């Protein structure tokens, strides 16, 4: 009987030590590293690339948003809001869909055989560049030099950059967009924080509709009936609701006081 | 030998293992002298590029700026060498370069290299004691009560914007995992003076009450949770009663 107790005791001890060491090897209780300004909003797209022995695509949002509105790609052209959910194929691009809407040799450089890395014409690996040492044509630091500064994300105040006419993002491409009237003076929304003493939020429709229209957020992410969509900060941190853009491409949720602006009285 | 029961041996072995493990876990790291507490050597690329590593002294910086300015606004991580600082970044006004530009602080140029790229931690006793003289005492770390010293030092809360600390003073009572250990008290009010919400939430601590997993002393001692700051820069864990106020020293 005592032998049996001994065995049980040993098993328990071994399991306890194992549980201890596994817990130690996990990542918790530490900050996740913040992406650098030049890497913020850079998305790796790898639907089928590496499976087909092609480098994955490194998509820099900063370069594209300097020239086009969010809405143009995410509504009119049809890109999803999460990397790899769109299912883009080379065939699509060559037929003028997705990236191929612009990367056709007319609006932007086109999809062309040959690799820069092998001395060929600029083409495939200008986008399919993950893991390759490709010197990008557009240097982030040079671009940022003349832009109004912001402390988070790309370190650029994109709203001010447009107000100052340093950028003029295109909202319409004739082949894919249809012209519609702009929303004029939409209302601000007051959102009440759940946590006591946490400042409330004033959501500016004005600032959001400039690049997003109505359709990027409504009705899928946020319903249109007032107060019907409820959400928590935790869900936003997990990439839902505001977190669909904020923390991925637009300024991160780190910047609490940029949204929680209204002191509670 | 017949009286040597295996169960007793097992119990003895188990208790020895546990006490050895715990002794290891609850060993508080040895504290450097007060003038070097919080001094870190940053060497991500320096030595590899034949440049001396950077010696960064927290006390000099926190005397003027809140933790938040560097660790929130400028994007420095809490862990040494985890931030991918490059010379190019600094020269473009990021990281150290946000202040070390010749305006806010001495510039990043040839003749000043060694002011930061000093190579080794050296004693700063003279300058430190001169600085510390007029400030309130604390038992550990820099032996300065930085919270009380705030009134005198007035470290800058925000660098980029005109912001003020959030008026958020909720105190949390954290029940200890161990029997007989009184709860820790966490004052949000003291922390928001120097930090931003995002410094701790949601990565280090979850925001939903009581959902932070593995929040235990042994992990804090590994530099997780409170240990991200309270091992190396903020007052060290040796000051048990400062967090567990109901704990008493043996008379």
Interface residues (C-beta under 8 A of the other chain):
Chain A: X2 X3 X5 X6 X9 X10 X13 X17 X20 X23 X24 X26 X28 X29 X30 X31 X32 X33 X34 X36 X37 X141 X144 X145 X149 X150 X151 X152 X155 X196 X197 X198 X199 X232 X233 X234 X237 X253 X254 X255 X256 X257 X263
Chain B: X5 X6 X7 X9 X10 X11 X13 X14 X17 X21 X72 X73 X74 X75 X77 X78 X79 X82 X83 X84 X88 X89 X92 X93 X94 X159 X160 X161 X163 X166 X167 X168 X169 X170 X196 X197 X198 X199 X202 X203 X204 X205 X206 X207 X208 X212 X213 X214 X215 X219 X220 X222 X223 X224 X225 X227 X228
